[in-house]
C-alpha cells in the first residue's frame, strides 16, 4: 500500500523553518518532522510519507537540547541520513524525576498547549499554574480543557475558578467521549497547527486524543474511585495527524511537573506579585523575611491572594534549586571530563 503524502504545511512547516535552509540544502535535502522517538531511533514524516532512521553515532555525544524530540524538524539527505536539526519555534522541557539532575525534552514546535484537568478531586489550581508557567515561558498559547463534565451538574464553578488564573485564559469544558469536542476545540486544531496535551494521569487525555483522532490511537484506563487519580496509560510521546487537519502531540501523564529554566513563565503568570516585588529594597530579594520586602508587606495587608503567593514562592524556590543543581552537575561533568583526559593521556604515555 503506498504511503500517504502530506504537504509540508500540513505537517506544521512554517517560513521560520524555511529561512534556516541554505540554497544547497533546498536542493539536496528534505525536511521531516519527528513524530515519535525511541532512544536513537526516529520515526519521521515528510512530503514523501513516513521514514524511519537512526541518529548518527556522533550525535549521541551532543547535549540533551541539541538532540531531537517529538515535534522537531530535521533535514535528511536523499539516502535517508539525518544531517541536522532545525532551530525550534518553541520547546517544552522539565527536570527529570528521580535523583539524577538532568533536563528532559518533552515537545518542540508546539503552537497551543491543552492543559487537561477533570471536574473532580483532581482539579487543582496550583498544579494548573505549573503548566501555565511552562506554556507562557515557551511562548505557547495555553488553553485549559475541563473534562468529565458529564459526571457533574455545576460546570461553571470549575470554569470560573480556572479563569481566575489569568485574565485572558481560554477555558473549555468538554465530554472527552463526545464527538462534539472536535468542534469545541477546532479553533486551535486547524490545518498545520500543532497542539500538545498536558495534565496528570486519569484526567482523560488519552480519551480526548482518541475522540479528536476519530480512532483508538491511545489505550485508556479507569480512575480510582477514592481520590480520582488515574493510572498511566500513555507510555511515550507521539504526534498524530487529526482528520480535521491539525496535529496533536500526546505525552505521558505527569503527576509532578518539575519546571526547568522557567523564570519568565513564572513572572508572566504571577504578574501582580512581580509588580509588587519590583518595590523590594533588594533586587535579589527572595521574599522570605528579608528587610524591606514589599511582597511580605503586601501579604500582611491582605493585598495578595494567599494561595497564589504561596505557589509563586514555591515555584521560584524550585527554580533556584534547579539552577543550583544544574550548575553543580555541569561542574561535576566538567571535572570528570578533565579526569578522563588525564587518564587517557597517561595511558598514551605508558604505551609510547
C-alpha positions as CSV (number, residue, x, y, z in Angstrom):
1,X,0.0,0.0,0.0
2,X,1.5,3.4,-1.0
3,X,2.3,5.8,1.8
4,X,0.0,8.9,2.3
5,X,1.8,12.0,1.2
6,X,1.4,15.3,3.1
7,X,2.3,18.8,2.1
8,X,4.9,20.2,4.5
9,X,2.4,23.0,5.5
10,X,0.0,20.3,6.7
11,X,2.8,18.9,8.9
12,X,3.4,22.3,10.6
13,X,6.1,23.7,8.3
14,X,6.4,27.5,8.5
15,X,8.5,30.2,7.0
16,X,10.5,30.2,10.2
17,X,12.0,26.8,9.2
18,X,12.3,27.6,5.5
19,X,14.5,30.6,6.1
20,X,17.0,28.4,8.0
21,X,17.9,26.4,4.9
22,X,20.7,27.3,2.5
23,X,20.2,27.2,-1.3
24,X,22.3,24.0,-1.4
25,X,20.1,22.4,1.3
26,X,17.0,23.3,-0.6
27,X,18.3,21.2,-3.5
28,X,19.9,18.3,-1.7
29,X,17.9,17.7,1.5
30,X,14.3,17.1,2.5
31,X,12.7,18.2,5.8
32,X,11.0,15.6,8.0
33,X,9.1,16.1,11.3
34,X,9.7,13.9,14.3
35,X,6.5,12.0,15.1
36,X,8.0,9.5,17.6
37,X,11.3,8.8,19.1
38,X,12.7,5.7,20.8
39,X,16.2,6.4,22.1
40,X,18.3,6.9,18.9
41,X,15.5,5.6,16.5
42,X,13.5,8.4,14.8
43,X,10.0,8.0,13.2
44,X,9.7,11.0,10.9
45,X,7.1,12.2,8.4
46,X,7.8,14.3,5.3
47,X,6.3,15.0,1.9
48,X,7.0,11.5,0.7
49,X,5.5,9.8,3.7
50,X,6.8,8.1,6.9
51,X,10.5,7.4,7.2
52,X,12.4,5.7,10.0
53,X,16.1,6.2,10.6
54,X,18.8,6.1,13.3
55,X,20.6,9.1,14.7
56,X,24.3,9.2,13.7
57,X,26.6,7.8,16.4
58,X,28.3,11.1,16.7
59,X,25.1,12.8,17.8
60,X,24.9,10.7,20.9
61,X,27.7,12.9,22.4
62,X,25.5,16.0,22.0
63,X,23.9,17.8,24.9
64,X,20.2,17.0,25.6
65,X,18.9,20.2,24.0
66,X,20.9,19.5,20.8
67,X,19.1,16.2,20.3
68,X,15.7,15.9,18.6
69,X,12.5,15.4,20.4
70,X,8.9,14.9,19.2
71,X,7.7,17.8,17.1
72,X,11.2,18.8,15.9
73,X,12.1,19.4,12.2
74,X,15.2,17.7,10.8
75,X,16.9,17.8,7.5
76,X,17.8,14.4,5.9
77,X,19.6,13.7,2.6
78,X,18.0,11.6,-0.2
79,X,19.6,8.5,1.3
80,X,17.6,9.0,4.4
81,X,20.6,10.0,6.6
82,X,19.9,12.8,9.1
83,X,22.1,15.9,8.7
84,X,21.0,18.5,11.2
85,X,18.2,19.7,13.5
86,X,16.5,23.0,12.7
87,X,16.0,25.8,15.2
88,X,12.8,25.5,17.2
89,X,9.8,27.9,17.5
90,X,9.1,26.6,21.0
91,X,10.4,23.9,23.3
92,X,8.9,22.2,26.4
93,X,11.3,20.8,28.9
94,X,11.3,19.7,32.5
95,X,13.5,18.4,35.2
96,X,13.5,14.6,35.0
97,X,12.1,12.8,38.0
98,X,14.5,11.0,40.3
99,X,17.8,11.9,41.9
100,X,19.7,12.4,38.7
101,X,19.7,16.1,37.9
102,X,19.0,16.4,34.2
103,X,16.8,18.2,31.8
104,X,14.2,16.2,29.8
105,X,12.8,17.4,26.5
106,X,9.1,17.0,26.1
107,X,8.0,18.5,22.8
108,X,9.1,21.1,20.2
109,X,7.4,23.5,17.8
110,X,4.0,23.5,19.6
111,X,1.5,26.2,18.9
112,X,-1.1,25.5,21.6
113,X,-1.0,23.6,24.9
114,X,-4.2,22.0,26.0
115,X,-3.9,21.8,29.8
116,X,-6.3,19.0,30.6
117,X,-7.9,18.6,34.1
118,X,-11.1,16.8,35.2
119,X,-14.0,18.3,37.1
120,X,-13.5,16.2,40.2
121,X,-10.9,15.8,43.1
122,X,-8.1,16.1,40.5
123,X,-8.8,19.8,39.9
124,X,-6.0,21.8,41.4
125,X,-5.3,25.4,40.7
126,X,-1.7,25.3,41.8
127,X,-1.0,22.4,39.5
128,X,-2.6,24.2,36.6
129,X,-0.3,27.2,37.3
130,X,2.7,24.9,36.8
131,X,1.5,24.0,33.3
132,X,0.6,27.6,32.6
133,X,4.0,28.9,33.6
134,X,5.6,26.3,31.2
135,X,3.4,27.3,28.3
136,X,3.9,31.1,28.8
137,X,7.7,30.6,29.1
138,X,7.8,28.7,25.8
139,X,5.6,31.4,24.1
140,X,2.8,28.8,23.5
141,X,-0.9,29.7,23.9
142,X,-2.4,27.8,26.9
143,X,-6.0,26.5,26.8
144,X,-7.5,24.9,29.9
145,X,-9.7,21.9,28.9
146,X,-12.1,20.8,31.6
147,X,-13.1,17.1,31.2
148,X,-15.7,14.7,32.7
149,X,-18.3,17.4,32.6
150,X,-20.9,14.7,32.0
151,X,-20.4,13.5,35.6
152,X,-21.2,16.8,37.4
153,X,-24.0,19.3,37.4
154,X,-22.1,22.5,38.2
155,X,-19.5,23.0,35.4
156,X,-19.4,26.8,35.8
157,X,-17.8,26.6,39.3
158,X,-14.8,24.9,37.8
159,X,-14.7,27.2,34.8
160,X,-14.8,30.3,37.0
161,X,-12.0,29.0,39.2
162,X,-9.8,28.3,36.2
163,X,-10.4,31.7,34.7
164,X,-9.0,33.4,37.9
165,X,-5.5,32.1,36.9
166,X,-5.1,34.6,34.0
167,X,-7.3,37.4,32.7
168,X,-7.3,36.2,29.1
169,X,-7.1,32.5,29.7
170,X,-9.3,30.3,27.3
171,X,-11.2,27.7,29.3
172,X,-13.3,25.0,27.5
173,X,-15.5,22.4,29.2
174,X,-16.0,19.1,27.3
175,X,-17.1,15.5,27.5
176,X,-14.0,13.7,26.1
177,X,-16.1,10.9,24.7
178,X,-18.5,13.1,22.8
179,X,-17.6,13.9,19.1
180,X,-18.8,17.5,19.7
181,X,-15.4,18.1,21.3
182,X,-14.0,18.3,17.8
183,X,-16.0,21.4,17.1
184,X,-15.3,22.9,20.5
185,X,-11.6,22.7,20.1
186,X,-11.4,23.3,16.3
187,X,-10.1,26.9,16.6
188,X,-6.8,25.5,17.9
189,X,-6.7,22.4,15.7
190,X,-6.7,23.9,12.2
191,X,-4.6,22.6,9.4
192,X,-0.9,22.8,10.1
193,X,-1.4,23.8,13.8
194,X,0.3,21.7,16.5
195,X,-1.4,21.1,19.8
196,X,0.2,19.3,22.8
197,X,-1.7,17.8,25.7
198,X,-0.5,18.0,29.3
199,X,-2.1,17.0,32.6
200,X,-2.0,14.5,35.4
201,X,-2.9,10.8,34.9
202,X,-6.6,9.9,34.7
203,X,-8.0,13.2,33.5
204,X,-8.9,11.9,30.1
205,X,-6.1,12.9,27.9
206,X,-5.9,9.6,26.0
207,X,-9.7,9.6,25.6
208,X,-9.5,13.1,24.2
209,X,-6.8,12.0,21.8
210,X,-8.9,9.1,20.6
211,X,-12.0,11.3,20.1
212,X,-10.1,14.1,18.2
213,X,-8.4,11.4,16.1
214,X,-11.6,9.5,15.4
215,X,-9.6,6.3,16.2
216,X,-8.3,4.3,19.1
217,X,-4.8,5.6,18.9
218,X,-4.2,5.5,22.7
219,X,-5.1,3.0,25.4
220,X,-7.4,4.3,28.1
221,X,-7.9,3.3,31.7
222,X,-10.2,3.9,34.6
223,X,-9.6,6.3,37.6
224,X,-9.5,5.2,41.2
225,X,-12.8,5.9,43.0
226,X,-11.1,7.0,46.2
227,X,-9.1,10.0,45.0
228,X,-10.0,10.4,41.3
229,X,-6.4,9.7,40.4
230,X,-5.6,7.8,37.2
231,X,-3.2,5.2,36.0
232,X,-0.6,5.9,33.3
233,X,-1.9,4.6,30.0
234,X,0.2,6.6,27.6
235,X,3.8,5.5,27.8
236,X,5.6,7.6,25.1
237,X,5.2,10.9,23.4
238,X,3.8,10.8,19.8
239,X,2.4,13.1,17.2
240,X,-0.8,12.4,15.4
241,X,-2.4,14.0,12.3
242,X,-6.0,14.8,13.0
243,X,-8.8,14.2,10.5
244,X,-9.6,18.0,10.6
245,X,-6.1,18.8,9.6
246,X,-4.2,19.8,12.8
247,X,-1.5,17.8,14.6
248,X,-1.9,16.5,18.1
249,X,1.0,15.6,20.4
250,X,0.2,13.4,23.4
251,X,2.6,12.9,26.3
252,X,2.7,10.6,29.4
253,X,0.7,11.7,32.4
254,X,2.7,13.9,34.7
255,X,1.9,13.8,38.4
256,X,4.8,16.0,39.4
257,X,6.0,18.6,36.8
258,X,9.4,19.9,37.9
259,X,9.9,23.1,35.9
260,X,13.3,23.8,34.4
261,X,14.6,27.3,33.4
262,X,11.1,28.8,33.5
263,X,11.6,32.2,35.3
264,X,10.0,34.2,32.5
265,X,6.9,32.0,32.5
266,X,6.5,32.3,36.3
267,X,7.0,36.0,36.2
268,X,4.3,36.4,33.4
269,X,1.8,34.2,35.2
270,X,2.2,36.0,38.6
271,X,2.4,39.5,37.2
272,X,0.5,41.1,40.1
273,X,3.1,39.7,42.6
274,X,6.0,40.6,40.3
275,X,4.8,44.2,40.1
276,X,4.9,44.4,43.9
277,X,8.3,42.6,44.1
278,X,9.8,45.4,42.0
279,X,9.4,47.7,45.1
280,X,11.5,45.4,47.3
281,X,14.6,47.1,48.8
282,X,17.0,44.5,47.3
283,X,16.9,43.2,43.7
284,X,17.7,39.7,44.8
285,X,15.0,39.5,47.4
286,X,13.6,36.0,47.8
287,X,10.6,37.3,49.8
288,X,11.4,35.1,52.8
289,X,11.5,37.7,55.5
290,X,14.2,40.0,54.1
291,X,14.4,43.6,55.3
292,X,12.4,45.9,53.0
293,X,10.4,43.1,51.3
294,X,7.4,44.8,49.6
295,X,5.8,41.4,48.9
296,X,5.8,40.5,52.6
297,X,4.3,43.9,53.4
298,X,1.6,43.5,50.8
299,X,0.8,40.0,52.1
300,X,0.4,41.3,55.7
301,X,-2.0,44.0,54.3
302,X,-4.1,41.3,52.5
303,X,-3.3,42.8,49.2
304,X,-2.2,39.5,47.6
305,X,-4.1,36.2,47.3
306,X,-2.5,33.8,49.9
307,X,-2.8,30.7,47.7
308,X,-1.2,32.5,44.6
309,X,1.6,33.9,46.8
310,X,2.3,30.5,48.3
311,X,2.6,28.8,44.9
312,X,4.6,31.7,43.5
313,X,7.2,31.4,46.3
314,X,7.2,27.6,45.9
315,X,7.9,27.9,42.2
316,X,10.7,30.5,42.4
317,X,12.3,28.5,45.2
318,X,12.1,25.4,42.9
319,X,13.7,27.3,40.1
320,X,16.5,28.4,42.3
321,X,17.2,24.8,43.5
322,X,17.0,23.5,39.9
323,X,19.5,26.2,38.8
324,X,21.9,25.3,41.6
325,X,21.6,21.6,40.9
326,X,22.3,22.0,37.2
327,X,25.3,24.2,37.9
328,X,26.7,21.6,40.2
329,X,26.1,18.8,37.7
330,X,27.9,20.8,35.0
331,X,30.8,21.3,37.3
332,X,31.0,17.6,38.1
333,X,30.7,16.7,34.5
334,X,33.5,19.1,33.6
335,X,35.7,17.7,36.4
336,X,35.0,14.2,35.2
337,X,35.9,15.2,31.6
338,X,39.2,16.6,32.8
339,X,40.0,13.5,34.8
340,X,39.1,11.3,31.9
341,X,41.5,13.2,29.6
342,X,44.3,12.9,32.2
343,X,43.8,9.2,32.4
344,X,43.8,8.8,28.6
345,X,46.9,11.0,28.3
346,X,48.7,8.9,31.0
347,X,47.8,5.6,29.2
348,X,49.2,7.0,25.9
349,X,52.4,8.0,27.6
350,X,52.7,4.5,29.2
351,X,52.2,2.9,25.7
352,X,54.6,5.1,23.9
